Amino acid sequence: MLLLLLAVFWGHSFLFIKLAVHSVPPLWIVTARMTVGGLLLLAIVTASRQPLPRDPRMLATLAFAGIAGAALPWAGQAWAQRYLDSGLTAVLNSFTPVATLVLAVLAGQERMHKYRVIGLSLAVLGMITVVGGEMGSGKSAPALLMAVFATAGYAIGSVVTRARVSGRVRNLPAAAVQVVAGAIAVAPLAWTSSGPPPTHLAPGVLAALAALGVLGTGLGFLIYFTLIERVGATNATMVTYLAPVVGLASGAAFRGEHFGLNVFVGAALLIGGVWVSQKQPAAVIRPSM
């Protein structure tokens, strides 16, 4: 049930962004979601009496992960959604595990094997199918590429966290520091590039921003790390298969979004490629002496 709830929260995040992005500049959307989500996470950490990290080097690492691995990709995808439907962006976001795997292999954290080669090939083919078809139908090429390349930011955050944070700081305090640091870093950029935060927003836009911060960021991180503790990281990543489906369904249900066959074929290849890449080769069983 937690896994399904997380898929609903993260799958609908693209809809929340789409509902707000034509009234709120992308960087202010990111500032809002990280401020609301970060304060909620800090409140949960405080209530559960979990210590926050204090080591300057660890704080700097968490800040870097929060900016490069969350704030910047969120800003890129929010900008892309000025020109792309929410469901399409949800599908493109499913490339995140593939980008993470590639970067982890380059960083020496993971090794390639036949299933990963096959899975990566399928996922890349799926991405080409989606992006190529949408470019052919007149969608913005810069927006499509931005939505894809934003997943590299998530990959950087994951690899840095695995190398420098995991096992040293508990997940929830680490996430709280990352999200708050991202908000602190992005707010001045938002003010410089877009002026002061917009006021007199429609109730629907305010509700979308609140939902993005509370559900898509604060509670989303809480549920994700709860799943990791209860069922393990591998099982928790099953949300990767569900969130794009939720994103497509929510865009169609609430905004009447329609997609060509290439999006569904590409999504199937992407999700299938991620599934194949996570399989492990059979271990060689030696007869006991």
Stockholm file with secondary structure:
# STOCKHOLM 1.0

chainA/1-289         MLLLLLAVFWGHSFLFIKLAVHSVPPLWIVTARMTVGGLLLLAIVTASRQPLPRDPRMLATLAFAGIAGAALPWAGQAWAQRYLDSGLTAVLNSFTPVATLVLAVLAGQERMHKYRVIGLSLAVLGMITVVGGEMGSGKSAPALLMAVFATAGYAIGSVVTRARVSGRVRNLPAAAVQVVAGAIAVAPLAWTSSGPPPTHLAPGVLAALAALGVLGTGLGFLIYFTLIERVGATNATMVTYLAPVVGLASGAAFRGEHFGLNVFVGAALLIGGVWVSQKQPAAVIRPSM
#=GR chainA/1-289 SS CHHHHHHHHHHHHHHHHHHHTTTSCHHHHHHHHHHHHHHHHHHHHHHTTCCCCCCHHHHHHHHHHHIIIIIHHHHHHHHHTTTSCHHHHHHHHTTHHHHHHHHHHHTTSSCCCHHHHHHHHHHHHHHHHHHHHHHHTTCCHHHHHHHHHHHHHHHHHHHHHHHHTTTTSCHHHHHHHHHHHHHHHHHHHHHHHHCSCCCSCCHHHHHHHHHHHIIIIIIHHHHHHHHHHHHCHHHHTTHHHHHHHHHHHHHHHHHCCCCCHHHHHHHHHHHHHHHHHTCCCCCCCCCCC
#=GC SS_cons         CHHHHHHHHHHHHHHHHHHHTTTSCHHHHHHHHHHHHHHHHHHHHHHTTCCCCCCHHHHHHHHHHHIIIIIHHHHHHHHHTTTSCHHHHHHHHTTHHHHHHHHHHHTTSSCCCHHHHHHHHHHHHHHHHHHHHHHHTTCCHHHHHHHHHHHHHHHHHHHHHHHHTTTTSCHHHHHHHHHHHHHHHHHHHHHHHHCSCCCSCCHHHHHHHHHHHIIIIIIHHHHHHHHHHHHCHHHHTTHHHHHHHHHHHHHHHHHCCCCCHHHHHHHHHHHHHHHHHTCCCCCCCCCCC
//
